[in-house]
Amino acid sequence: MVFPSKKDWWVRIVIWGAALLLIIPPVFFPNFGVWMTPAFLDKQWIKVIILGFTGILLLWI
């Protein structure tokens, strides 16, 4: 038997909002925020990959 999970509308908004906040800012606003990373990780494409992967992982939920 399969029991589909019931998701409320506010849970969807929280998940989508968090995912979009992780994906959009590093792409369009690369110098926005405080990045406390070592010098070898202080490249834009590394930030986009890490935060983009985290946002996609949230959307997969």
C-alpha positions as a Python dict, from the first residue, in 0.01 Angstrom:
ca = {
    (1, 'M'): (0, 0, 0),
    (2, 'V'): (109, 352, -74),
    (3, 'F'): (14, 642, 147),
    (4, 'P'): (84, 981, -14),
    (5, 'S'): (213, 1241, 226),
    (6, 'K'): (2, 1547, 286),
    (7, 'K'): (196, 1872, 262),
    (8, 'D'): (51, 2199, 380),
    (9, 'W'): (81, 2514, 171),
    (10, 'W'): (304, 2690, 426),
    (11, 'V'): (557, 2405, 424),
    (12, 'R'): (585, 2435, 46),
    (13, 'I'): (638, 2811, 75),
    (14, 'V'): (912, 2766, 337),
    (15, 'I'): (1095, 2500, 133),
    (16, 'W'): (1069, 2687, -199),
    (17, 'G'): (1164, 3016, -34),
    (18, 'A'): (1472, 2869, 132),
    (19, 'A'): (1578, 2698, -190),
    (20, 'L'): (1540, 3014, -396),
    (21, 'L'): (1729, 3217, -137),
    (22, 'L'): (2017, 2972, -173),
    (23, 'I'): (2016, 2961, -553),
    (24, 'I'): (1938, 3314, -676),
    (25, 'P'): (2163, 3554, -474),
    (26, 'P'): (2502, 3399, -559),
    (27, 'V'): (2417, 3398, -929),
    (28, 'F'): (2282, 3752, -965),
    (29, 'F'): (2450, 3929, -670),
    (30, 'P'): (2796, 3772, -633),
    (31, 'N'): (2928, 4019, -373),
    (32, 'F'): (2615, 4018, -157),
    (33, 'G'): (2657, 3901, 202),
    (34, 'V'): (2952, 3797, 408),
    (35, 'W'): (3154, 3503, 282),
    (36, 'M'): (3389, 3370, 545),
    (37, 'T'): (3576, 3126, 325),
    (38, 'P'): (3944, 3051, 281),
    (39, 'A'): (4120, 3221, -9),
    (40, 'F'): (4121, 2910, -231),
    (41, 'L'): (3740, 2877, -196),
    (42, 'D'): (3674, 3246, -257),
    (43, 'K'): (3570, 3204, -619),
    (44, 'Q'): (3223, 3281, -753),
    (45, 'W'): (3169, 2949, -930),
    (46, 'I'): (3244, 2752, -611),
    (47, 'K'): (2983, 2952, -420),
    (48, 'V'): (2725, 2900, -696),
    (49, 'I'): (2789, 2524, -705),
    (50, 'I'): (2772, 2475, -327),
    (51, 'L'): (2466, 2692, -268),
    (52, 'G'): (2296, 2572, -587),
    (53, 'F'): (2342, 2210, -486),
    (54, 'T'): (2200, 2284, -141),
    (55, 'G'): (1899, 2462, -295),
    (56, 'I'): (1834, 2176, -538),
    (57, 'L'): (1858, 1931, -250),
    (58, 'L'): (1590, 2130, -69),
    (59, 'L'): (1366, 2123, -377),
    (60, 'W'): (1412, 1748, -402),
    (61, 'I'): (1248, 1712, -60),
}
